[in-house]
Amino acid sequence: HNREVKKGDTVAMMLPNVPAALEAHFGVPMSGAVLNALNIRLDAKTIAFILDHGEAEILLTDKEFSDTIKEALSLCKSKPLVIDVEDDLAPDGELLGEIEYEDFLNEGNINYEWQYPENEWDAISLNYTSGTTGNPKGVVYHHRGAALNSLGNITSWTLPQLPKYLWTLPMFHCNGWCFPWTVTALARTHICLRKTEPGPIYSAIIDHGVTHMCGAPIVMGMLVNASSQEKRSLPQLVKILTAGAAPPSAILEQIELLNFEVTHAYGLTECYGPGVVCEWHPEWEELPAAEKFTKKARQGVPYLVMQDLTV
């Protein structure tokens, strides 16, 4: 493209779980650049800080967030090339970009040879954590760490070949816990869901034969407490990897009655998403329900790819 993306440049995205967000997890590093997935829940001032701190050269944005992005661009010193990702399901909003995403792709060089990292420690993405006081803190992910945790997801969750994965976890959250790369490595299907709501989740599971999904305990609570109009009977078992706040044992018990199987993990932005997991013992299935789900609410066994972790 005539706006050349150089090795090490930052490409920011302000996108929900739409196909372009998934594509960015491959296209950006394949160009030698670094992906900065912005938290779509942040305010304009914080977004402006991140765009400046991360030195964004390009910004992919969705019109749902046009008010926030317009204000952020007026506040920040960076002047990235703004590219609109138009989604038919997006609510009304202003198009802010110089070019639309598909048009931008069509202007690319079809003979371009994508770049391998020169070093496994080269940056693949830049994330920010707001879990401290003051401005968000940047966390740089390298190709080695992303590859390792992508494989760690497979071994610690015993993922099979050809999963059908539903995107209920935000891709901006630790690069979707590395699952853009995990699921692709297993050669199957990503089902993108723009909004995490119970009705669309149940519909997507049935319509697309979903086998796996991730999400915070609030997502499980949403599914358990869905209205009778939204809730659907599931013909297949769906496996959920949950992390974040500890899930109440009552929610774990109720969601498994709906044909979900839960694995509990915990992690940090600094460790690429999940780093410890509840390593389930088959004999625990025979325990009384209260004791069984109290055990399932724990985590603490390190991912196989995790080094120097003490619990």
HELIX and SHEET records of a PDB file:
HELIX    1   1 PRO A   19  MET A   30  1                                  12    
HELIX    2   2 ALA A   44  HIS A   53  1                                  10    
HELIX    3   3 LYS A   63  PHE A   65  5                                   3    
HELIX    4   4 SER A   66  LEU A   75  1                                  10    
HELIX    5   5 TYR A  101  ASN A  106  1                                   6    
HELIX    6   6 HIS A  143  SER A  156  1                                  14    
HELIX    7   7 CYS A  174  TRP A  177  1                                   4    
HELIX    8   8 PHE A  179  ALA A  185  1                                   7    
HELIX    9   9 PRO A  198  HIS A  208  1                                  11    
HELIX   10  10 PRO A  217  VAL A  224  1                                   8    
HELIX   11  11 SER A  249  GLU A  256  1                                   8    
HELIX   12  12 THR A  269  CYS A  271  5                                   3    
HELIX   13  13 PRO A  282  GLU A  286  5                                   5    
HELIX   14  14 ALA A  289  LYS A  296  1                                   8    
SHEET    1   A 5 VAL A  34  ALA A  37  0                                        
SHEET    2   A 5 THR A  10  MET A  14  1                                        
SHEET    3   A 5 ALA A  56  THR A  61  1                                        
SHEET    4   A 5 LEU A  81  ASP A  84  1                                        
SHEET    5   A 5 ILE A  99  GLU A 100  1                                        
SHEET    1   B 2 ALA A 123  THR A 129  0                                        
SHEET    2   B 2 LYS A 137  HIS A 142 -1                                        
SHEET    1   C 7 THR A 189  CYS A 192  0                                        
SHEET    2   C 7 LYS A 164  TRP A 167  1                                        
SHEET    3   C 7 HIS A 212  GLY A 215  1                                        
SHEET    4   C 7 VAL A 238  THR A 242  1                                        
SHEET    5   C 7 PHE A 260  LEU A 268  1                                        
SHEET    6   C 7 GLY A 273  VAL A 277 -1                                        
SHEET    7   C 7 VAL A 301  PRO A 302 -1                                        
END                                                                             
